Every structure is written in structure tokens, then in C-alpha cells.
Amino acid sequence: DSGVTQTPKHLITATGQRVTLRCSPRSGDLSVYWYQQSLDQGLQFLIHYYNGEERAKGNILERFSAQQFPDLHSELNLSSLELGDSALYFCASSTRGNPNTEAFFGQGTRLTVV
Amino acid sequence: DAKTTQPNSMESNEEEPVHLPCNHSTISGTDYIHWYRQLPSQGPEYVIHGLTSNVNNRMASLAIAEDRKSSTLILHRATLRDAAVYYCIGGGADGLTFGKGTHLIIQP
């Protein structure tokens, strides 16, 4: 158990809908990273938050947004969903604001868009 | 982030050492080298990371070439539970850039 909790574990929704994925980092970790893993693209970095502020953006679509709340949990919002958004979404947390430290990944949320 | 090159797959026998190579010839002087692994149906798991010197922890050792253009992850005594995809990542100024990794197969 990494200490990072992601909910829900599975999500099935229709095209055009909007969903919210939630991540609770390990106790004391200030950084949250979001990743998308699909069969054809592999693991892709989406966005990084540190202590409530956005630190870096990766390959995140404009239809996707995220935030980190004062209690440090984070949410990834996916809207106008398309079939191609079906993937595993992971969040990871770490103590510091840069990835040059050990990151702990959650078990992921499997999103299926039908 | 530096581009990394790893073999697609490797096979080893249980209880033998495993050496997983990685080339990262474009790595900058301040980029760390990270190794993560992903077991089936699980999130990635941190293995080890280092900058210049060789590093050891309870899971593995990381041998970094003097010119830092390559590194080798060493599992000292492979078990069936080590069967996973191993990712070598160079850099990570923002998020980590995962490549395709090496699929490690452990034969009993």
C-alpha cells in the first residue's frame, strides 16, 4: 500500500459526459502529480500541483482540469469525454516540489467511456 | 527530459541477478536517473534514483556510468514477484516522462 488513495477505482460513463477523479496523497506529501496510461500512449504526465498551486503542465487536454485543495487532496476533472479518453488515470504524491524524489503512486482509476 | 532507450523485454531465472540496461545519452548534468516498475494491474512503484554515484537500497542497486550516458539497474536475486515492466527515466524537471520500459520475465 503506497498510502495514496484514488477514488473511484472504476468509472464507466458515456461520451460527452463529465467526471471527477479524486486523489488523496500520502500524509505530509505536498506534491500531487496526475498521469494517464493508455494502451497506445503509455504513461503520460498530465499536471503537477504543489501545496495548492499548479507547478507544471504536461500533455493535458484543454477539456481536462485539476486542482489541489487546502487539505492537499486533488481532483482531476475530465469533461466532454471522448472514447479516446478511456484509460487508467494515476495520481502520485511526493514530499517535495520536484520529481527528483521518490514518488508514490495510487492504484489508479480505470475510466471507460462508452 | 532525456530520451531513454531500454530493451523491450528481458528474461531471467529466479534467484539469479538481473541487470537491466538503460541508455540516456542526452541527459543533462542536473538530471537524475529514476527507475520505477509497474506490476500487472498496479500503479508504478519507485525502485531507485541517483545522480552520479552508484546507489543502493533494499530493492536494488543503480550503477551509473561515469559519463552518465547509461545506467544499469541491478536486482541482486530475482524472485517471481519482480516480474514487471521496468521504466528508466532521465530528468523529470516537471513530471516524469515514462517510456515503454523493459518487460522483465522471471522463469521459475
Interface residues (C-beta under 8 A of the other chain):
Chain A: S2 V4 Y33 Y35 G42 L43 Q44 F45 L46 I47 H48 R55 A56 K57 G58 F90 A92 N98 P99 N100 T101 E102 A103 F104 F105 G106 Q107 G108
Chain B: Y32 H34 Q38 Q42 G43 P44 E45 Y46 H49 Y87 G92 A93 D94 G95 L96 T97 F98 G99 K100
